[in-house]
Amino acid sequence: MAKFEATANRIFNRVFVCRRCKTKTRVDIKKVLAKAVVCKKCGMKNFRPIKKTK
């Protein structure tokens, strides 16, 4: 099971999605909370964590 946990961490760890244009960005959570990250596509500063299941 360790192999699957490593894969899940690689896919979902530190990945956030822009609330306006749905672009994925890999960044540290402290920067997201401080609004120090800007979306590369639309310039917005609001992000949400990526959903792990559909």
Residue pairs with C-beta under 8 A, 6 or more apart in sequence:
8 52
12 50
12 52
14 26
14 27
14 28
14 29
15 24
15 25
15 26
15 49
15 50
16 24
16 25
16 26
16 27
16 29
16 32
16 37
16 47
16 48
16 49
16 50
17 23
17 24
17 25
17 47
17 48
17 49
17 50
18 25
18 39
18 41
18 42
18 44
18 46
18 47
19 44
19 46
19 47
19 48
20 39
20 42
20 44
20 46
21 39
21 41
21 42
21 44
23 39
23 40
23 41
23 42
24 50
25 37
25 39
25 40
25 47
27 37
27 47
31 37
32 47
35 45
35 46
37 45
37 47
38 44
38 45
39 45
39 47
